[in-house]
Amino acid sequence: MKHLAVALVLFLFVYQKCCAGAGDGFIRTRGIHFMLNGSPFYANGFNAYWLMYVASDPSQRHKVSTAFQQASSHGLTVARTWAFSDGGYKPLQYAPGSYNEQMFKGLDFVIAEARRYGIKLVLSLANNYESFGGKKQYVNWARSAGQYLTSDDDFFRNSVVKGYYKNHIRTVLNRFNKFTGKLYKNDPTIMAWELMNEPRCTSDPSGRTIQAWIMEMASHVKSIDRAHMLEAGLEGFYGQSSPHRLNLNPSFNIGTDFIANNRIPGIDFATVHSYPDQWLSSSNNENQLSFLNNWLDGHIQDAQFVLNKPLLITEFGKSLKDPGFTPYQRDMLFNTVYFKIYASAKRGGAAAGGLFWQLLTEGMDSFRDGYEIVLSENSSTANVISQQAHKLYQIRKIFARMRNLEMWRRARRDQRMARNRGKPIGK
């Protein structure tokens, strides 16, 4: 209750800085907060990259519906998924500018079902890795068109490749959903667009290539759609703009810069991923949790005091394939992430939520990667997830009540002023 009391005080500060909101269902940013219909919004959510892929087969769509139903019943409000599948098996885009309508209908269905269950979507537009095509497929398409390219990182530099990618952005944002009757760019079910899943450019560790690419692509997205938020898809590694933070990075440089990349005006909020079990695989569980605490503390502070933007932890998890894994270790990691988010939220800070990797439902064994959470099977972790959802809901509910009280007070004050203006002066 003491924590919620702090939130009560903070509401007045937040409310005075923003209007009550348009009430149109779009999530927007106000300083370091997400706002939905006039109240702060906190994301407790999940990753499910497979949604479009599975939904492209009408006989399998019940798995998407079940996943959303189970997620909603546990208080989850945001899903992050792929809006790309380039070349290869069951592609969305089978050649530059050429699309598979059946796959697009799968994505249409995902958006419609998310709307049905009250879940917002973060849609990623490309992949850094080869799975589902990735930047490698774009580069290969350009090579086939006569471009001389020496690296997959030419995705970020070559004008022909960038033209292919810009066309994909334009196609997805302007897609007419056959289930909802809305253009994607007009649908508030979509919370945000993501430029790329984990962009990396190891051929230019200075970070200049990624910086220029994000600036160009953010401007392109915003020229088509100014209603939705945009994020870059970053893992959160620090770069040359913040040398005092480089000690927080794992021991590799992948050409991104958490501060510089997220300072770009078209980027509405910052993101961070966290996989201590991968990045510090030779360390024990205690050291991995210590890294996680420092990693999150640094990014939450910088989002608030340097970037002045919300921070969404868009991927985190622990693999059951880790040596000595126990469900308790995974629950400890989830609780660590969730505590950082809640502690920040109750103070009015920049941590705006977290999305674990990854949610599956029953009968999806071929999608298991060690990080999977099946809510009906992983009861202890499901309980941790539900508790976090309840905590964040309580904060949002308190803010909503205070907003209504403030609106009522303003209405009463306006009524008194109107009556006073109508009174005669003197005799």
N, C-alpha and C positions, 0 to 999 in steps of 0.2 A: 504493500500500500504506500510505503514511503516513496518507492520508485515512481509509482503512478502519480503521486502528489507532485513530484518534480515535473512530470509530463504536463500536469495541469498548468503549472506556472509557465512552462515553455510555450504552451499553446498560444497564449496571448501575444508572445513575441512573434511566433510564426504567423498568426492570423493578421496582425497589424501590417505585416510585410506583403500580404497578398490579398487579392479579392476572394470572395466566397467561391469562385470557380464557375465555369460555364455549365457544369452539370451534363456535359456531353459524353461522358464515359471515357475520354482520352486521359491517359496518365501523362502528366507534364512535370517539369522541374520548377521549383522555386528555391533558388539558392542551393542548399545542400539537401533538400528534401524532394521526394516524389510527392505529387499531389493528385488526388482523384476526387473530382466533384467537390473541391473545396477543403478536403481533409487530407492530412498526411497519409501516404500509402507505403506499407512495408511488405516486401515480397518474401514469402516463404514458399519456395518452389523447387523445381526439379528439372533435370535434363532428360529428354527422350528424343534422341536424334532420329529415331526410326519411324516416327509418326507418319510422315508422308509416304514413306516406302511401304509400310504395312497397309495404309489406307488406300493405296492405289489398287489393291485387290478387294473388291466389294465384299467378298466372302470372309475377309479378315478384319473388316472394320470394327467388329465387335470388340477387338482387343484395344483399339483406340478408345472406344466408349468406356470400356471397363477401366482402363488406366485413368481416364479423367474422372470417372465416378469415384474410384478409390482415392485418388488424390484429393478431390473435393471433400470427401468425407473425413479426411485427415487434416483439413484446413489449409491445403496447399492452393496457392492462388496464381502462380506463374509457371509456365513451361517454356523451356528453351529448346528449339528444334531446328532442323535443317530445311531451308528453302532452296536447296540446290541438290543436284545429282547430275554430274556432267560426264557424258560419255559412258562407256562400259555397260554393265548389266542394269536393266530397268532404269534408264536415264530420264531425268526431267528434260534436260537439254542434250539432244543427241548429236547436234552439230551447232556451230555458232548461229544463234538466232532461230534455231529450229527446235520445237518443243513437242514432247509427248503429252497429248491431251489427257490420257488416262492417269498419268502421274500428277498433272496439275489438278485433276478432279480429286485425287487423293489429298492434296494440300487444301483444296477447297473444303473437303469434309472435315479435316483436322480443325480448321478455323471455325467452322460451324459448330462442331462438337465442343470446342473450347468455350465458345460463347454460351452454349447450352448449360455448361457446368460452371460458369462464372470464373473461368481461368483465362488470364491474359497470356499472350505469347510474345516471346523474343525470337524473331526469325533471322537466322544467319544466312548470308547470301553467297558464301564461297568457303572453301576449305583450304587450309595451308597444306594439308597432307593428301596423299594419293587416294585415300578412301573416298568414294563417291566423286572421283575425278580430280578435284582439287586444282591448285595452280598448275600442276604438271600437265593436266589435260588441256588447259587454255594455251599453254606454251606449245604443246604438240599440235594443236589446231593451227596456230600461227606458223609453225614450221611447215606444215602441210600446205599453207598458203604462200610459201616462198620466203618467209622471214628467216634470217640467219640468227639463231638464238643459241647461246652456249650454256644457259643455266635456267633452272626452274624459277629462280629469282627474277628473271626477265619479265615475269608476270607483273612486277611492280614498276617496270621501266619502259617496256616496249609499247608504242602507241597503238599498234594493231591489237595486241592482247588487251590493253586497257579499253579499247573500243568494244571488244567482245564482252568484257565484264560490265561496262556501262550499259550495254544493250540488255544484258541479263537483269540488271537493276531496274531498268525502265520497264521491262516485260513483267517482272514480278510485281512491282508497285502498281502498275496499271491493270493487273489481272482482274477480270470480272468473275466473282465467285458465283458458281452455278447453284450453290445451296442457299447463300444469304442474299444474293442479288445486289451485293455491294462490291465496289472496287476495293482492292486491298488497301490502297492508300487512304480510303475513307472509312475504314473499319476500326472502331476503338477496341475491338478484341485484341488487336495487335498492339502490344505495349511499345515495342521498339524494333528497329532494324539493327542488325549487326553486320558490319562490313565483311568480316572474315573470321572464321574460327581459328584463333591462335596464330595471327600473322607473324611470320618469321622471315628475316632476310639476313642469313648468316654471311652472305657475300659482302655486306656493307655493315660492319659492326658499329660504325659511327652513328647509325640511326637516321641519316639524312634521307635515304631512299624511302624507308617506311613513312617518315614524317611527310615527305612530299606526296606520297601516294594517298595517305589518309586525308590530307588537305584537299586534294583533287577529288577524291571519291565522296567525301563528306559534302562538298559543295554540289556535286552532281545529285546526290540523294535529296538534298534540301531544295534543289531547283525543281524537283518533281513532287515532293511531299514534305510540307512544313508542319503537318498535323502530328506526325509521329516523332518520337525521340530516336536518336541514333547513338550507337556506341561502336567502338572499333573492333572489339573481340579480343582485347589484350589479356595476356596472362599476368601482367603487372611487374615485369622486370624493369629495374631502374637503369637509366642510361647516363650519358655525359652531362645532362642538365642538372643532375643531382648527385654529384660525386660522394657526398656524405652518406648517401643511402646505398651505395654499391655493395657495402658489406652485408646487406640483407639478402642480396641475390644468391641463389645457388651458383656454383662455379662454372657458369657458361654465359656467353653473350650471344644473343640471337637478333640483334639489330633493332630492338624496340626500346622505347623510353617512356616509362609510365607518366612522368610529369609532362614532357614536351608533347607527346602524342595526345594526351587528354586535355591539354590547354587549347587545342584547335577549336575555334568557335563553333563549328558544326557538330562537334561531339558533345552530347548533352549530359552524359554521365560516365564515370570511370568504372572499369571492371578489373577484377583480379581473379585468378585461378590459384588453387593451392593443392599440390600433391606431394607432401613431404615424403611419402613412401616411395615415390619415383625419384624425386630430386635428391634425396638423402638416403638412398637405398641401403647404404652400408652402415647407417646409424641405427641406434636402438629406438624403441617407441618413445621413450622419454625425451631424447634429443629431438626427435621429429616434432613432438608436441611443443617443445621450447621454440623451435624454429617457427612453427605455425603461429604461436602467440606473438612473436616479434614481427613476423611478416604482416599479420593483420593489423597490429597496432600501428606500424609505420604507414600503411596504406590508408587506414581510416583517418589518421592525423593529417596526412597530406591531402586527402580528398577534401577535408574540412577547411584546413587553414592555408593551403597552397592553391588548390584547384577551385575551391568553393563550388564543388559539384557533388551530387550523391555518388556513393560507391556501392556497386552490386557485386557480390561474390558469386560469379556466374558458374564456377565449377569447383567442387571439392569432393573428396571421398577417400576411402581406404579400401584396398583390394583384399579380398579373402584369400588371394594367392600369395600374399606376403608371408614370409617365414614366421611361424609362431602366431599367426593371426588368431584372434578371438573376437567374437561379437562385442565384447566389452571394450576392446581397443577401438573399434569403429565407433561405438557410442561415445567414447571419450573424445574422439576427434570431432564428431558432430556437435557434442555439447560445447566444445571449445569454440568452434565457429559460431554457434548459436548464441553463446554467452557474449561474445564480442559484439555481435549485431544488436542484441537486446540492451547491453550496457550502453552502447552508443545511442540507440533509439530513445531510451528513457531519459537521456540527457539532451535530446534534440540534436544529436550528432549526425555525421554523414553516412554511417553504415545503414543502407536502406534494404538489406535483405540478402538471402543466400539461396542458391540453387544447387542441390546435391547432384552428383553423377553416380548412377543414372537410375531412372524408374523403369521397371518392367512389370508385366502382369503375368499371371499363370500361363503356362504353355508357350513360353518364348525362350526355351533353353538355348537355341542357336544364337541369341543375342547376348548371352551372358558373357561378361568380360572380367568378372571378379569384383567389380564395383557395384553390381546391380543390387537394387533394393526392390524386393517384392513385398509390398506392405502386408499382405496376408500371410507371409512366411516369416519375415524378420520382425517379430513382435516387439522386441526391446527397442530396436531402432525406430520402428513405426511410432512407438510411444514417445520417444525423444522428439521426433518430428511434430507430432500432434501437440506436445507441450509448448514447443516454440511457436506454433501457429496460434495457440490460445494466448500466449503472452503478447504477441504482436497485435492480435485482434483487440485485446484489452486496451492497449495504448491508443489504437485507432479509434476505438469506441469513446474513450475519454475525450479525445480531440474533437470528435463529432458532436458530443454533448456540449462542450464548451463553445464550439462554433455556433450551435443553435442558440445557446444562451446569449452569446454576444450579438447575434442577429436580432434576438428579441429585445435586448436592451437598446440597440440602435433604433429599432422601430418605435419603442416607447419614447425615446428621446426625441425622435422626429415628430411624433404626435404632439408632444408637449410644446415643441417649438412652433408647430403649425397653429395650435390653439392660442399661444401667446401672440403670434403675429395677427390674429384675428380680433384681439381685444382693443377697444377704443382707448386713446391716450387722454388722460385727465378727465374733465367733465364733458 
